[in-house]
Amino acid sequence: MVLKSIWFNLTTANKITLHNIEEMMTNEGFDVKFIDGLLYSFKKRIEVHGEDQFRKWICELNYTLPEEFHNKETCLSVYERSSEWIEEEIRRLEAETRLSWTEQAADLEIEDERACKVQLVIRHRLTEVISDILDQ
């Protein structure tokens, strides 16, 4: 996948819905519990900021970790629910990028290996999902 900037465009951004995000993640084989956790945090963000701000925010993430997952305990909870899938995604990311997961996660601040893996998977795969939705 070629890295590219995702510019916020209202017409294109209207494709960003919780339904479309869930459908894309499901089609890509994401773990059901992982999907549920992400969607839960997105629903809370929409309740606070509204759908338009959510769309703008998620389109601008572009390989940035959502704030909701900067917390070690939150990430450990995700890892406990989806550890097998997370570990498989780490192996896939290493194969795709030809970099170890520790090299890819060098800028992440959490020292717990499990939480750090969750953060790496979220920021990488979420960006791909949003990009794929916008490209449809």
C-alpha angles and dihedrals in degrees: 000000000000114000113241140165116255109219119200110249116171095216094049093038091060085076087068105094130143088245093054092045091050093046093050093048091048091049090050091054099250116169111267094229090049090052091048091052094050093045091049091055091045092051090052090050091050091050090055102036106020131241098283093053090045091054092048092047096048093045090054096049093087101167093338121124115245111246091240089070100050088091116095095213092051091051093046089052090053090048093051091052097044107020097135093050093044091052091049090050090050089055090048093049091050090051093045096047099029087225128112115252089246090058090049091048097045092116095050114103104208111098097199105102095216094050091045091053090052091052092049093050093046097050095044101041095039090055090051092049094050092045091050092050092049091049093055 
